[in-house]
Amino acid sequence: MKTFRWKVKPGMDVASVPSVRKVRFGDGYSQRAPAGLNANLKTYSVTLSVPREEATVLESFLEEHGGWKSFLWTPPYEWQQIKVTCAKWSSRVSMLRVEFSAEFE
């Protein structure tokens, strides 16, 4: 499994969407439970800026994984790598640098 080696800019957004199963009984009582082992899916909205020469390498990395294949990434201010996928990214080309925006799940 490959590792995402580029550093993201500080100030990323993290959204959590816990997946919960809910059963409602006839007397109004309801019960909730996590839906699976990884029930708390987090989405990281990251931005990073790379030199133009490095942009093709980063773009190739994301295309290679194609939105379905996992890779390892260490979130900022964390020490442990996590498995993520990236199904959505965009880039803005400047004179010397390219700024990428991506969503890791």
Summary of the structure (lengths in Angstrom):
residues: 105
radius of gyration: 17.8
end to end distance: 16.1
largest distance: 65.2
contacts: 241
relative contact order: 0.25
helix: 13%
strand: 49%
